[in-house]
Amino acid sequence: MVLTGCNQCIKYMLFFFNFIFWLAGGVILGIALWLRHDTQTSNLLMLQFEGTQAPGTFYISVYVLIAVGAVMMFVGFLGCYGAIQESQCLLGTFFTCLVILFACEVAAGIWGFINRETISTELISFYDAAYMKAVDPVETPSKQAAAKVLGVFHDTLECCGKGDDNQLFLAVQSSLCPGRPIDPLVSQSCHMKLRDLFTEKLHVIGLAALIIAVIMVFEMIFTMVLCCAVRNAAPAY
């Protein structure tokens, strides 16, 4: 069957939005891979201290994004093909996939908003555990390991200390933060740097999710209209 007039226009608009959706899936996949292999996050999240791995909540979120990007590319292709073929079955399947994806995105957005501070808080706690060992006056292998962990934080984030450092830390600051300002008013807090690091990345993810949600709403509307048009245009027997 061949749709005509307004329905033909809707068909090509749906194809266009699906193509954008497919591209958006590729962008999400690319962003997720970038977040996974970003030097700053990789340096910090691969750290180990006293047999404890740095918190991996951020990586769990990234792996979810990778899966979402791949699914979006598949669903976008399905929508493009269904629109061109004017297939009720494919369009119905595509609409169902869109509803599921939209529901998952809303749920993920709510979860992300509720737990937006979790990732930075976990890493700050990991940093503080190493910090307490590194300023211990007693020389132990654990203290040396903690100093190496702090060194990675300080070099990666270009920071030094917690911002409310005690005298024990100030006494060894030159060895833990080589090249960094000794004055606590000048040096940048690692707590603040960690919060800023993940806040920036969450803003990128949030903006991408908002744009995709808007596209999905338009796609669902056009899919319903096109599906009805295909059904009405089908020959009656």
ROTI-985849 format. One record per residue: x, y, z of N, C-alpha, C in turn. Coordinates in Angstrom, 2 decimals. Atoms other than C-alpha are relative to their C-alpha. Example, Ala and Ser with C-alpha at 12.3 -4.5 7.8 and 13.67 -1.06 7.14 Angstrom:
2
SITE      n.u      n.v      n.w     ca.u     ca.v     ca.w      c.u      c.v      c.w
SITE     0.89    -1.19     0.00    12.30    -4.50     7.80     0.90     1.20     0.00
SITE    -0.82    -1.19    -0.06    13.67    -1.06     7.14    -0.77     1.09     0.73
! end
This chain:
237
SITE      n.u      n.v      n.w     ca.u     ca.v     ca.w      c.u      c.v      c.w
SITE     0.84    -1.18     0.00     0.00     0.00     0.00     0.89     1.25     0.00
SITE    -0.76    -1.25     0.04     1.14     3.61    -0.51    -0.83     1.09     0.66
SITE     0.69    -1.08    -0.69     0.15     6.37     1.86     0.13     1.29    -0.81
SITE     0.00    -1.24     0.77    -0.68     9.76     0.41    -0.24     1.20     0.91
SITE     0.31    -1.24    -0.69    -0.97    13.39     1.46     0.70     0.15     1.33
SITE    -0.53    -0.27    -1.35    -0.53    14.19     5.14     0.68    -1.23     0.59
SITE    -0.55     1.24    -0.55     0.10    10.55     6.04     1.39    -0.29    -0.57
SITE    -1.31     0.18     0.61     3.00    10.41     3.58     1.02     0.91     0.67
SITE    -0.88    -0.95    -0.70     4.47    13.48     5.26     0.38    -0.53     1.38
SITE    -0.26     0.56    -1.33     4.11    11.85     8.70     0.96    -1.19    -0.09
SITE    -0.88     1.15     0.20     5.80     8.72     7.35     1.46     0.44    -0.08
SITE    -1.37    -0.44     0.17     8.89    10.64     6.30     0.51     0.77     1.21
SITE    -0.41    -0.66    -1.25     8.89    12.72     9.47     0.39    -1.04     1.05
SITE    -0.33     1.08    -0.93     8.85     9.50    11.50     1.34    -0.62    -0.37
SITE    -1.30     0.53     0.46    11.72     8.18     9.37     1.12     0.93     0.44
SITE    -1.02    -0.99    -0.38    13.64    11.41    10.03     0.28    -0.06     1.50
SITE    -0.20     0.06    -1.45    13.06    11.26    13.81     0.67    -1.31     0.42
SITE    -0.64     1.28    -0.31    14.01     7.59    13.84     1.49     0.01    -0.35
SITE    -1.41    -0.11     0.39    17.21     8.39    12.01     0.76     0.81     1.05
SITE    -0.61    -0.79    -1.07    17.96    11.10    14.61     0.15    -0.85     1.27
SITE    -0.03     0.87    -1.18    17.11     8.56    17.33     1.14    -1.01    -0.12
SITE    -1.10     0.95     0.25    19.52     6.06    15.75     1.34     0.69     0.22
SITE    -1.23    -0.77    -0.21    22.23     8.74    15.66     0.22     0.29     1.48
SITE    -0.09    -0.29    -1.43    21.44     9.65    19.29     0.50    -1.23     0.76
SITE    -0.50     1.23    -0.61    21.98     6.00    20.24     1.50    -0.14    -0.19
SITE    -1.44     0.05     0.25    25.38     6.17    18.61     0.75     1.01     0.85
SITE    -0.63    -1.02    -0.84    26.16     9.40    20.49     0.07    -0.47     1.45
SITE     0.03     0.52    -1.37    25.09     7.83    23.81     1.07    -1.08     0.17
SITE    -1.01     1.07    -0.06    27.26     4.80    23.05     1.40     0.60     0.02
SITE    -1.30    -0.66     0.04    30.18     7.09    22.21     0.34     0.68     1.32
SITE    -0.21    -0.69    -1.28    29.73     9.17    25.38     0.32    -1.02     1.10
SITE    -0.22     1.04    -1.02    29.53     5.99    27.49     1.40    -0.59    -0.10
SITE    -1.35     0.54     0.19    32.73     4.62    25.97     1.05     1.02     0.42
SITE    -0.92    -1.05    -0.44    34.42     7.98    26.54     0.08     0.07     1.52
SITE     0.03    -0.02    -1.46    33.31     7.99    30.19     0.73    -1.21     0.58
SITE    -0.65     1.22    -0.49    34.55     4.41    30.57     1.52     0.10    -0.09
SITE    -1.44    -0.03     0.23    38.02     5.20    29.20     0.62     1.37     0.28
SITE    -0.52    -1.31    -0.35    38.36     8.81    30.39     1.15    -0.14     1.00
SITE    -1.21     0.17    -0.81    41.83     9.20    31.94    -0.22     0.32     1.47
SITE     0.21    -0.40    -1.40    40.69    11.01    35.08    -0.74    -1.07     0.78
SITE     0.80     0.98    -0.73    37.99     8.54    36.07     0.70    -1.35     0.06
SITE    -0.68     1.30     0.03    40.03     5.49    35.01     1.11    -0.05     1.04
SITE    -1.10    -0.04    -0.97    43.03     6.56    37.11    -0.51    -0.16     1.42
SITE     0.52     0.04    -1.37    40.84     6.96    40.19    -0.73    -1.30     0.31
SITE     0.85     1.15    -0.27    38.45     4.04    39.82     0.73    -1.34    -0.09
SITE    -0.79     1.23     0.04    41.19     1.49    39.16     0.88    -0.16     1.24
SITE    -0.84     0.04    -1.20    42.86     2.26    42.50    -0.44    -1.10     0.97
SITE     0.26     0.96    -1.07    43.13    -0.34    45.26     0.76     0.44     1.23
SITE    -0.67    -0.34    -1.27    43.93     0.23    48.92    -0.41    -1.00     1.05
SITE     0.23     1.02    -1.02    44.30    -2.47    51.55    -1.01    -1.04    -0.46
SITE     0.87     1.04     0.55    42.56    -4.96    49.29    -1.37     0.49    -0.41
SITE     1.31    -0.56     0.35    39.62    -2.62    48.66     0.11     0.77    -1.31
SITE     0.04    -0.71     1.29    38.83    -1.49    45.12    -0.78     1.29     0.16
SITE     0.75    -1.26     0.00    37.70     2.08    44.54    -1.45    -0.28    -0.41
SITE     1.43     0.26     0.29    33.86     2.26    44.40    -0.28     0.00    -1.49
SITE     0.27     0.17     1.43    32.52     1.09    41.03    -1.39     0.40    -0.44
SITE     1.36    -0.41     0.38    29.04     2.66    41.04    -0.01     0.76    -1.31
SITE    -0.07    -0.80     1.23    30.10     5.06    38.29     0.10    -0.92    -1.22
SITE    -0.16     0.91     1.13    31.20     2.20    36.04    -1.27    -0.80    -0.27
SITE     1.28     0.70     0.19    27.91     0.36    36.62    -0.92     0.88    -0.84
SITE     0.83    -0.94     0.76    26.10     3.47    35.36     0.46     0.10    -1.44
SITE    -0.55    -0.10     1.36    28.43     3.65    32.36    -0.36    -1.24    -0.82
SITE     0.35     1.23     0.72    27.79     0.00    31.43    -1.48    -0.01    -0.38
SITE     1.43    -0.13     0.34    24.05     0.68    31.58    -0.16     0.91    -1.21
SITE     0.05    -0.92     1.13    24.59     3.61    29.21     0.43    -0.68    -1.30
SITE    -0.47     0.72     1.19    26.52     1.38    26.79    -1.12    -0.89    -0.54
SITE     1.11     0.86     0.42    23.61    -1.08    26.74    -1.14     0.82    -0.59
SITE     1.08    -0.87     0.49    21.08     1.75    26.29     0.32     0.51    -1.40
SITE    -0.40    -0.49     1.31    23.04     3.19    23.36    -0.15    -1.05    -1.08
SITE     0.10     1.09     0.97    23.22    -0.18    21.62    -1.46    -0.32    -0.31
SITE     1.43     0.29     0.20    19.48    -0.84    22.15    -0.66     1.11    -0.81
SITE     0.56    -1.13     0.74    18.62     2.65    20.89     0.33    -0.09    -1.49
SITE    -0.38     0.12     1.41    20.55     2.04    17.67    -0.83    -1.08    -0.69
SITE     0.81     1.08     0.58    18.69    -1.23    17.11    -1.45     0.44    -0.17
SITE     1.39    -0.45     0.07    15.28     0.30    17.90    -0.18     1.08    -1.07
SITE     0.06    -1.04     1.02    16.02     3.32    15.70    -0.01    -0.59    -1.40
SITE    -0.01     0.68     1.30    16.85     1.03    12.78    -1.34    -0.68    -0.27
SITE     1.29     0.66     0.13    13.66    -0.94    13.43    -1.09     1.00    -0.38
SITE     0.99    -1.03     0.31    11.61     2.27    13.37     0.14     0.53    -1.41
SITE    -0.23    -0.48     1.37    13.23     3.50    10.14    -0.54    -1.01    -1.02
SITE     0.42     1.05     0.94    12.58     0.17     8.40    -1.52    -0.15     0.01
SITE     1.45     0.13    -0.11     9.00    -0.06     9.72    -0.72     1.14    -0.67
SITE     0.63    -1.16     0.63     8.20     3.47     8.54     0.06    -0.10    -1.52
SITE    -0.15     0.10     1.47     9.57     2.91     5.02    -0.87    -1.11    -0.57
SITE     0.79     1.15     0.47     7.84    -0.48     4.70    -1.49     0.15     0.29
SITE     1.39    -0.22    -0.40     4.60     0.89     6.19    -0.59    -1.27     0.60
SITE     0.40     1.27    -0.61     4.40    -2.27     8.28    -0.63     0.25     1.37
SITE     0.68    -0.16    -1.28     1.84    -2.26    11.08     0.69    -0.79     1.10
SITE    -0.65     0.88    -0.98     3.62    -5.14    12.80     1.30     0.63     0.51
SITE    -1.27    -0.61    -0.39     7.03    -3.42    12.77    -0.22     1.30     0.77
SITE     0.29    -1.25    -0.69     5.54    -0.09    13.80    -0.54    -0.25     1.40
SITE     0.51     0.36    -1.32     3.66    -1.74    16.66     1.12    -0.46     0.92
SITE    -1.16     0.47    -0.78     6.84    -3.49    17.81     0.89     1.17     0.41
SITE    -0.82    -1.19    -0.27     8.76    -0.23    17.53    -0.63     0.86     1.10
SITE     0.70    -0.81    -1.01     6.11     1.63    19.57     0.14    -0.63     1.38
SITE    -0.15     0.70    -1.28     6.26    -1.03    22.30     1.40     0.18     0.57
SITE    -1.39    -0.19    -0.43    10.06    -0.78    22.42     0.23     1.42     0.50
SITE    -0.14    -1.40    -0.41     9.81     3.01    22.64    -0.60     0.24     1.38
SITE     0.66    -0.18    -1.31     7.38     2.87    25.57     0.88    -0.59     1.11
SITE    -0.87     0.64    -1.00     9.67     0.44    27.42     1.25     0.83     0.25
SITE    -1.20    -0.84    -0.13    12.74     2.58    26.72    -0.29     1.29     0.74
SITE     0.37    -1.25    -0.66    10.94     5.73    27.80    -0.21    -0.22     1.49
SITE     0.24     0.32    -1.42     9.80     4.10    31.05     1.33    -0.24     0.72
SITE    -1.31     0.27    -0.60    13.36     2.87    31.70     0.79     1.29     0.19
SITE    -0.72    -1.27    -0.10    14.76     6.34    31.01    -0.52     0.84     1.15
SITE     0.59    -0.75    -1.11    12.32     7.97    33.43     0.44    -0.60     1.33
SITE    -0.42     0.67    -1.24    13.14     5.36    36.09     1.48     0.26     0.29
SITE    -1.44    -0.25    -0.17    16.88     5.80    35.50     0.25     1.45     0.41
SITE    -0.13    -1.41    -0.36    16.47     9.59    35.70    -0.34     0.25     1.46
SITE     0.40    -0.14    -1.40    14.66     9.34    39.04     1.08    -0.58     0.91
SITE    -1.06     0.64    -0.80    17.29     6.92    40.38     1.25     0.87     0.02
SITE    -1.19    -0.84     0.09    20.10     9.17    39.13    -0.12     1.27     0.83
SITE     0.22    -1.23    -0.78    18.54    12.26    40.74     0.11    -0.30     1.49
SITE    -0.04     0.36    -1.42    18.10    10.49    44.08     1.42    -0.31     0.45
SITE    -1.35     0.45    -0.37    21.65     9.06    44.02     1.09     0.84    -0.66
SITE    -0.96    -0.82     0.76    23.39    11.97    42.25     1.29     0.26     0.77
SITE    -1.19    -0.26    -0.80    25.80    12.45    45.17     0.74    -1.28     0.38
SITE    -0.56     1.27    -0.49    26.51     8.74    45.71     1.40    -0.25    -0.52
SITE    -1.28     0.33     0.61    29.41     8.37    43.26     1.13     0.82     0.63
SITE    -1.05    -0.84    -0.57    31.40    11.36    44.52     0.18    -0.27     1.50
SITE    -0.09     0.28    -1.44    30.57    10.53    48.17     0.79    -1.27     0.26
SITE    -0.75     1.25    -0.16    31.88     6.97    47.77     1.49     0.20    -0.24
SITE    -1.41    -0.24     0.28    35.13     8.17    46.22     0.64     0.89     1.06
SITE    -0.52    -0.85    -1.08    35.52    10.87    48.88     0.30    -0.85     1.23
SITE    -0.22     0.90    -1.15    35.17     8.16    51.56     1.25    -0.85    -0.23
SITE    -1.19     0.79     0.36    37.79     6.06    49.72     1.25     0.86     0.16
SITE    -1.13    -0.93    -0.14    40.10     9.11    49.57     0.31     0.23     1.48
SITE    -0.20    -0.29    -1.43    39.57     9.84    53.28     0.64    -1.18     0.74
SITE    -0.60     1.19    -0.63    40.44     6.24    54.25     1.51    -0.03    -0.25
SITE    -1.43    -0.05     0.32    43.78     6.56    52.43     0.66     1.19     0.69
SITE    -0.50    -1.22    -0.64    44.22    10.07    53.85     0.38    -0.27     1.46
SITE    -0.24     0.26    -1.41    43.95     8.88    57.45     1.24    -0.87     0.21
SITE    -1.19     0.86    -0.10    46.58     6.20    56.86     1.26     0.76    -0.37
SITE    -1.18    -0.71     0.49    48.90     8.54    54.98     0.56     0.99     1.02
SITE    -0.47    -0.98    -1.00    49.09    11.05    57.88     0.35    -0.67     1.33
SITE    -0.36     0.74    -1.23    49.70     8.33    60.50     1.49     0.23     0.28
SITE    -1.42    -0.26    -0.32    52.97     9.25    62.30     0.87    -1.25    -0.05
SITE    -0.76     1.25    -0.01    53.99     5.58    62.43     0.21    -0.47    -1.43
SITE    -0.33     0.47     1.34    55.80     4.37    59.32    -0.36    -1.48    -0.15
SITE     0.42     1.38     0.27    54.12     1.21    57.99    -0.15    -0.18    -1.52
SITE     0.26     0.23     1.43    53.72    -0.47    54.57    -1.35     0.55    -0.44
SITE     1.33    -0.51     0.31    50.06     0.55    54.74     0.05     1.51    -0.24
SITE    -0.13    -1.44     0.17    51.10     4.20    55.10     0.60     0.32    -1.36
SITE    -0.62    -0.22     1.31    53.30     3.96    52.00    -1.00    -0.23    -1.13
SITE     1.02     0.29     1.01    50.47     2.39    50.01    -1.03     1.14    -0.06
SITE     0.97    -1.09    -0.05    48.10     5.13    51.18     0.56     1.25    -0.66
SITE    -0.63    -1.18     0.61    50.58     7.81    50.12    -0.02    -0.09    -1.52
SITE     0.05     0.19     1.46    50.70     6.32    46.61    -1.42     0.24    -0.53
SITE     1.40    -0.22     0.40    46.89     6.30    46.43    -0.31     1.50    -0.02
SITE     0.22    -1.45    -0.04    46.76     9.96    47.51     0.73     0.70    -1.14
SITE    -0.77    -0.59     1.08    49.45    10.76    44.96    -0.74    -0.05    -1.32
SITE     0.78     0.13     1.23    47.24     9.46    42.15    -1.16     1.00     0.00
SITE     1.09    -0.98    -0.12    44.30    11.56    43.40     0.53     1.42    -0.26
SITE    -0.53    -1.36     0.09    46.47    14.68    43.72     0.48     0.33    -1.42
SITE    -0.51    -0.24     1.36    48.12    14.29    40.30    -1.14     0.06    -1.02
SITE     1.10     0.08     0.97    44.92    13.37    38.46    -0.92     1.21     0.08
SITE     0.96    -1.08    -0.20    42.71    16.06    39.98     0.66     1.37     0.19
SITE    -0.74    -1.24    -0.26    45.44    18.67    40.56    -0.54     0.68     1.26
SITE     0.53    -0.49    -1.27    44.31    19.05    44.15     0.94    -0.42     1.12
SITE    -0.82     0.39    -1.15    45.73    18.61    47.64    -0.83     0.09     1.28
SITE     0.68     0.01    -1.28    44.04    17.55    50.87    -1.51     0.09    -0.08
SITE     1.45     0.02    -0.09    40.46    17.72    52.05    -0.62     1.40     0.10
SITE     0.52    -1.35    -0.17    40.18    21.47    52.54    -0.12     0.40     1.46
SITE     0.02    -0.28    -1.44    40.06    21.16    56.34     1.10    -0.82     0.67
SITE    -1.09     0.89    -0.38    43.43    19.51    56.79     0.55     0.29     1.40
SITE    -0.54    -0.13    -1.34    44.91    18.83    60.21     1.52     0.22    -0.05
SITE    -1.43    -0.29    -0.06    48.45    19.52    61.39     0.86    -1.17    -0.48
SITE    -0.76     1.17     0.45    49.58    15.96    60.66     0.15     0.02    -1.52
SITE    -0.08    -0.06     1.46    48.72    16.40    56.99     0.90     1.14    -0.46
SITE    -0.80    -1.16     0.39    50.27    19.86    56.78     1.49    -0.27     0.18
SITE    -1.41     0.31    -0.25    53.50    18.41    58.18     0.61    -0.83    -1.14
SITE    -0.53     0.87     1.07    53.81    15.92    55.29    -0.54     0.42    -1.37
SITE     0.66    -0.42     1.24    52.00    17.95    52.62     0.97     0.09    -1.17
SITE    -0.95    -0.19     1.10    55.14    18.68    50.61     0.35    -1.32    -0.67
SITE    -0.32     1.30     0.60    55.77    14.94    50.11    -1.23    -0.63    -0.65
SITE     1.23     0.56     0.57    52.11    14.04    49.41    -0.52     0.82    -1.18
SITE     0.47    -0.88     1.08    51.45    17.01    47.12     1.18     0.75    -0.62
SITE    -1.14    -0.69     0.60    54.73    17.74    45.31    -0.44     0.94    -1.12
SITE     0.36    -0.96     1.04    54.43    20.87    43.20    -1.28     0.74     0.26
SITE     1.26    -0.69    -0.33    51.19    21.96    44.87     0.26     1.09     1.06
SITE    -0.17    -1.06    -1.00    50.80    25.15    46.96    -0.12    -0.54     1.42
SITE     0.05     0.43    -1.41    51.51    24.64    50.66    -1.14     0.69     0.74
SITE     1.05    -0.78    -0.67    49.03    27.33    51.69    -1.37    -0.65    -0.26
SITE     1.31     0.64     0.19    45.63    25.59    52.29    -1.03     0.92    -0.63
SITE     0.94    -0.94     0.61    43.88    28.78    51.14     0.19     0.06    -1.52
SITE    -0.30    -0.04     1.44    45.55    28.46    47.72    -0.23    -1.35    -0.65
SITE     0.15     1.35     0.57    45.56    24.69    47.18    -1.48    -0.36    -0.09
SITE     1.41     0.36     0.22    42.35    23.13    45.89    -0.35    -1.30     0.70
SITE     0.46     1.17    -0.74    40.39    20.63    47.99    -0.34    -1.14    -0.94
SITE     0.32     1.19     0.80    40.21    17.09    46.57    -1.47    -0.37     0.14
SITE     1.43     0.23    -0.17    36.71    16.79    48.03    -0.79     0.80    -1.03
SITE     0.70    -0.86     0.95    35.56    19.72    45.91     0.26    -0.45    -1.44
SITE    -0.35     0.44     1.36    37.41    18.46    42.83    -0.75    -1.27    -0.38
SITE     0.72     1.24     0.28    35.78    15.03    43.11    -1.47     0.28    -0.28
SITE     1.41    -0.36     0.24    32.31    16.56    43.38    -0.17     0.65    -1.37
SITE     0.09    -0.69     1.29    32.96    18.82    40.39     0.19    -0.96    -1.17
SITE    -0.30     0.95     1.08    34.38    15.95    38.30    -1.23    -0.77    -0.42
SITE     1.15     0.83     0.34    31.27    13.79    38.50    -1.25     0.82    -0.25
SITE     1.14    -0.88     0.30    28.80    16.69    38.52     0.02     0.40    -1.46
SITE    -0.12    -0.36     1.41    30.12    17.78    35.12    -0.44    -1.15    -0.90
SITE     0.33     1.16     0.83    29.77    14.27    33.72    -1.49    -0.33     0.09
SITE     1.43     0.25    -0.16    26.26    13.85    35.14    -0.83     1.03    -0.77
SITE     0.70    -1.01     0.77    25.23    17.13    33.50    -0.03    -0.36    -1.48
SITE    -0.06     0.43     1.40    26.37    15.79    30.11    -1.01    -1.11    -0.25
SITE     0.94     1.12     0.12    24.39    12.58    30.65    -1.45     0.49     0.09
SITE     1.36    -0.52    -0.18    21.31    14.51    31.87    -0.49     0.75    -1.21
SITE     0.39    -0.75     1.19    21.30    16.83    28.86    -0.31    -0.94    -1.16
SITE     0.24     0.98     1.07    21.60    13.90    26.45    -1.31    -0.74     0.22
SITE     1.24     0.73    -0.31    18.77    12.05    28.23    -1.23     0.86    -0.26
SITE     1.14    -0.91     0.22    16.48    15.10    28.07    -0.31     0.13    -1.50
SITE     0.19    -0.13     1.45    17.02    15.54    24.31    -0.62    -1.26    -0.57
SITE     0.51     1.28     0.51    16.38    11.85    23.68    -1.44    -0.21     0.43
SITE     1.38     0.14    -0.48    13.21    11.91    25.82    -0.96     0.80    -0.87
SITE     0.84    -0.83     0.86    11.80    14.76    23.70    -0.19    -0.68    -1.36
SITE     0.08     0.71     1.29    12.62    12.85    20.48    -0.93    -1.20     0.10
SITE     0.82     1.20    -0.18    10.96     9.72    21.87    -1.49     0.34     0.08
SITE     1.41    -0.41    -0.09     7.73    11.58    22.68    -0.55     0.27    -1.40
SITE     0.43    -0.27     1.38     7.49    12.88    19.09    -0.12    -1.29    -0.79
SITE     0.03     1.26     0.73     8.28     9.41    17.76    -1.23    -0.83     0.36
SITE     1.19     0.77    -0.42     5.52     7.79    19.82    -1.27     0.57    -0.63
SITE     1.18    -0.64     0.61     2.99    10.34    18.53    -0.08    -0.34    -1.48
SITE    -0.01     0.27     1.43     4.03     9.92    14.89    -0.24    -1.47    -0.30
SITE     0.18     1.44     0.22     4.13     6.13    15.22    -1.47    -0.38     0.13
SITE     1.42     0.31    -0.17     0.56     5.98    16.55    -0.82     0.49    -1.20
SITE     0.74    -0.56     1.13    -0.71     8.28    13.78     0.25    -0.82    -1.26
SITE    -0.34     0.76     1.21     1.15     6.34    11.06    -0.61    -1.40     0.04
SITE     0.57     1.35    -0.15    -0.02     3.00    12.43    -1.49     0.02    -0.34
SITE     1.43    -0.12     0.30    -3.63     4.16    12.28    -0.22     0.25    -1.49
SITE     0.12    -0.29     1.43    -3.11     5.49     8.75     0.21    -1.25    -0.84
SITE    -0.27     1.25     0.73    -1.65     2.18     7.58    -1.18    -0.95     0.12
SITE     1.15     0.88    -0.22    -4.55     0.27     9.12    -1.21     0.46    -0.82
SITE     1.14    -0.52     0.75    -7.13     2.56     7.53     0.18    -0.13    -1.52
SITE    -0.28     0.08     1.43    -5.40     2.39     4.14     0.02    -1.43    -0.51
SITE    -0.06     1.40     0.39    -5.31    -1.42     4.17    -1.32    -0.37    -0.73
SITE     1.20     0.39     0.73    -7.76    -2.94     1.62    -0.92    -0.89     0.83
SITE     0.97     0.82    -0.76   -10.92    -4.40     3.14    -0.38    -1.21    -0.84
SITE     0.37     1.24     0.70   -11.81    -8.00     2.26    -1.37    -0.47     0.47
! end
